[in-house]
Amino acid sequence: MQSSPFVLTEPIPAPETAEDALMSLMMALGRRMRQRQPGDVIDYSAFPLLKLLSHQGPMRVSAMAQVLGLDASTVSRHAKQLEDRGLLERTEDPDDGRASRVTMSEQGNACLAQSFETRRHVISSALDGFSDDERETLRDLLGRLVQTLLNPADPGDPHDPEDSRTHDTQEHSA
């Protein structure tokens, strides 16, 4: 028996700050991106590994784990499952014949591209009511935010009395 979709009876309150709006967006978008989509061949949990390899090329599992901030055994287990399904291929490490690297197979590249296209369609549908100017502004602002998050400037610790930048800020706000 198929259940009918749940409809919210109360509107979700508007976020009070940009930070609250972004956290709400991340939760809603994350939930939608993780949902199994029609035609999915790979589980969403494999996306970070496959995306990393699609950008970086062949890598050792230990290097992938370090970049992704995951335990090597977790990445190794996922890589083995993806290799067993023909989405990854294992090659000899040219720098160390005792080690191996994993790389994307053609099938892995095709599955990842199809999965991303499906999710891009979900986002595109959500943006249908936005004008071209609004979409461009959103793209610029989100691009800037991504760059800031990936390359944070060290603003100092506002709770560290030894940080001179904290003192400057406190003096100007007094």
C-alpha positions in Angstrom: 0.0 0.0 0.0 1.4 3.4 -1.0 1.0 6.2 1.5 0.0 9.7 0.5 2.5 12.4 0.9 2.4 14.3 4.2 1.4 18.0 3.8 2.5 20.5 6.4 -0.5 22.2 8.0 1.5 25.2 9.3 3.9 27.3 7.3 7.6 27.0 8.3 8.6 30.3 9.9 10.9 32.5 7.9 14.5 32.4 9.1 15.5 35.4 11.2 19.1 35.5 9.9 21.1 34.6 6.8 22.9 32.0 8.9 19.5 30.4 9.9 18.4 30.5 6.3 21.6 28.7 5.1 21.2 26.1 7.8 17.6 25.5 6.8 18.7 25.3 3.2 21.5 22.8 3.9 19.1 20.5 5.9 16.4 20.6 3.2 18.8 20.2 0.3 20.8 17.5 2.1 17.7 15.5 2.7 16.6 15.8 -1.0 20.1 15.0 -2.3 20.4 11.9 -0.1 17.0 10.5 -1.2 17.1 7.7 -3.7 16.2 9.2 -7.1 14.6 7.3 -10.1 17.4 5.6 -12.1 20.0 5.7 -9.2 22.5 3.0 -9.6 24.8 4.1 -6.8 24.0 5.0 -3.2 24.5 8.6 -2.2 27.1 7.6 0.4 29.5 6.7 -2.5 29.3 10.2 -4.1 32.2 11.8 -2.2 34.5 9.0 -3.1 33.5 9.0 -6.8 33.5 12.7 -7.1 37.0 13.0 -5.5 38.3 10.4 -8.0 36.6 12.0 -10.9 38.5 15.3 -10.1 41.8 14.0 -8.8 42.3 10.8 -10.8 43.8 7.6 -9.4 44.5 7.8 -5.6 45.5 5.5 -2.8 42.7 4.6 -0.5 44.7 6.1 2.4 45.0 9.5 0.6 41.2 9.5 -0.2 40.5 8.8 3.5 42.7 11.8 4.5 41.1 14.2 2.0 37.6 13.1 2.9 38.3 13.1 6.6 37.1 9.5 7.0 38.6 6.4 8.5 40.7 4.4 6.1 38.8 1.2 6.8 35.5 3.0 5.9 36.9 4.3 2.6 38.5 0.9 1.9 35.2 -0.9 2.4 33.3 1.5 0.2 36.0 1.3 -2.5 35.9 -2.5 -2.5 32.1 -2.5 -2.9 32.3 0.0 -5.7 35.1 -2.0 -7.3 33.0 -5.2 -7.0 30.2 -3.4 -8.9 32.6 -2.3 -11.7 32.5 1.4 -10.8 36.1 1.6 -9.7 39.2 -0.1 -11.0 42.4 -0.9 -9.0 45.8 -0.2 -10.5 49.3 -0.6 -9.3 50.8 2.5 -7.7 53.7 3.6 -9.9 55.5 5.1 -6.9 55.3 1.9 -4.8 54.7 -1.4 -6.4 53.4 -2.9 -3.1 50.5 -0.4 -3.0 47.6 0.2 -5.3 45.4 3.1 -6.4 41.8 3.2 -7.3 40.4 5.0 -10.2 37.0 5.6 -11.8 35.9 3.1 -14.4 33.9 4.2 -17.5 30.8 2.8 -15.8 31.6 4.7 -12.6 31.9 7.9 -14.5 28.6 7.3 -16.3 26.8 6.5 -13.1 28.1 9.5 -11.3 27.3 11.8 -14.2 23.7 10.4 -14.4 23.2 10.7 -10.6 24.4 14.3 -10.6 22.2 15.2 -13.5 19.2 13.7 -11.7 20.0 15.8 -8.6 20.7 18.9 -10.7 17.1 18.5 -12.1 15.7 18.5 -8.6 17.5 21.8 -7.9 16.6 23.2 -11.2 12.9 22.5 -10.5 13.2 24.2 -7.2 14.6 27.3 -8.9 11.9 27.4 -11.6 10.2 30.5 -10.0 13.4 32.5 -9.9 14.2 35.1 -12.6 17.5 34.9 -14.5 18.8 37.8 -12.5 17.9 36.1 -9.2 19.5 32.9 -10.3 22.7 34.7 -11.3 22.8 36.6 -8.0 22.3 33.3 -6.1 25.1 31.7 -8.1 27.5 34.5 -7.4 26.7 34.6 -3.7 26.8 30.9 -3.2 30.1 30.7 -5.1 31.5 33.3 -2.9 30.3 31.5 0.2 31.8 28.2 -1.0 35.2 29.8 -1.6 35.1 31.3 1.9 34.2 27.9 3.4 36.9 26.1 1.5 39.6 28.7 2.1 38.8 30.3 5.4 40.8 33.3 6.5 42.0 32.9 10.0 39.7 35.4 11.9 41.3 34.6 15.2 39.5 33.2 18.3 37.2 35.9 19.8 37.6 34.1 23.1 41.4 34.2 23.1 42.7 37.2 25.1 46.2 36.7 23.5 44.8 37.3 20.0 45.5 40.9 19.0 42.8 40.9 16.4 40.3 40.2 19.2 41.5 43.2 21.1 41.2 45.5 18.1 37.6 44.3 17.5 36.7 44.7 21.2 38.3 48.2 21.3 36.3 49.4 18.3 33.0 47.9 19.5 33.4 49.5 23.0 
